[in-house]
């Protein structure tokens, strides 16, 4: 797989934090895309490319299981 995408609404702080933690990059924003609980919210698009994933894996320390 060369590219993985994800979407998140502006109020989904935990989900956006997870995407950032695993290396997804913000690519775009649809402003005022959703009306919820009396307010408009943006929808954000994120992506992770294969070479970005591989570079990240190369720099992460290996996990070692305790015996």
Kinemage of the C-alpha trace (Angstrom):
@kinemage 1
@onewidth
@group {chain A} dominant
@subgroup {mainchain}
@vectorlist {calphas} color= white
{ca unk a 1} P 0.000 0.000 0.000
{ca unk a 2} L 1.495 3.350 -0.989
{ca unk a 3} L -0.843 5.767 0.789
{ca unk a 4} L -3.194 5.653 3.760
{ca unk a 5} L -5.645 8.480 4.443
{ca unk a 6} L -7.778 9.404 7.427
{ca unk a 7} L -10.288 12.111 8.230
{ca unk a 8} L -11.150 13.799 11.509
{ca unk a 9} L -13.501 16.531 12.622
{ca unk a 10} L -12.067 19.505 14.484
{ca unk a 11} L -13.580 18.324 17.788
{ca unk a 12} L -11.880 14.880 17.605
{ca unk a 13} L -8.734 15.901 19.491
{ca unk a 14} L -7.791 12.399 20.658
{ca unk a 15} L -8.113 10.927 17.155
{ca unk a 16} L -6.059 13.766 15.637
{ca unk a 17} L -3.414 13.264 18.328
{ca unk a 18} L -3.194 9.573 17.487
{ca unk a 19} L -2.834 10.317 13.774
{ca unk a 20} L -0.034 12.757 14.556
{ca unk a 21} L 1.674 10.274 16.887
{ca unk a 22} L 1.880 7.582 14.201
{ca unk a 23} L 3.167 10.017 11.569
{ca unk a 24} L 0.168 11.173 9.529
{ca unk a 25} L 0.534 14.598 7.897
{ca unk a 26} L -2.289 17.127 7.645
{ca unk a 27} L -3.263 17.648 4.001
{ca unk a 28} L -6.419 19.694 3.909
{ca unk a 29} L -9.420 21.137 5.652
{ca unk a 30} L -13.063 21.467 4.669
{ca unk a 31} L -14.181 24.469 6.653
{ca unk a 32} L -17.564 24.416 8.432
{ca unk a 33} L -18.267 20.980 6.970
{ca unk a 34} L -20.470 19.653 9.788
{ca unk a 35} L -23.105 21.337 11.938
{ca unk a 36} L -23.249 19.596 15.316
{ca unk a 37} L -24.461 20.693 18.741
{ca unk a 38} L -25.237 24.193 17.517
{ca unk a 39} L -21.857 24.881 15.893
{ca unk a 40} L -20.036 24.293 12.624
{ca unk a 41} L -16.935 22.091 12.613
{ca unk a 42} L -14.123 21.614 10.115
{ca unk a 43} L -13.286 18.239 8.593
{ca unk a 44} L -9.551 17.597 8.249
{ca unk a 45} L -7.777 15.142 5.954
{ca unk a 46} L -4.519 13.394 6.885
{ca unk a 47} L -2.254 11.008 4.969
{ca unk a 48} L 0.725 8.764 5.547
{ca unk a 49} L 2.876 7.712 2.588
{ca unk a 50} L 4.776 4.443 2.392
{ca unk a 51} L 8.218 6.085 2.424
{ca unk a 52} L 7.257 8.207 5.450
{ca unk a 53} L 6.110 5.088 7.279
{ca unk a 54} L 9.304 3.194 6.397
{ca unk a 55} L 11.531 6.094 7.475
{ca unk a 56} L 9.687 6.303 10.777
{ca unk a 57} L 10.015 2.546 11.359
{ca unk a 58} L 13.772 2.716 10.691
{ca unk a 59} L 14.299 5.329 13.429
{ca unk a 60} L 12.118 3.697 16.100
{ca unk a 61} L 13.850 1.459 18.631
{ca unk a 62} L 12.845 -2.168 18.511
{ca unk a 63} L 10.536 -3.395 21.238
{ca unk a 64} L 12.064 -6.129 23.357
{ca unk a 65} L 9.796 -8.462 25.261
{ca unk a 66} L 10.705 -9.282 28.835
{ca unk a 67} L 11.680 -12.912 29.391
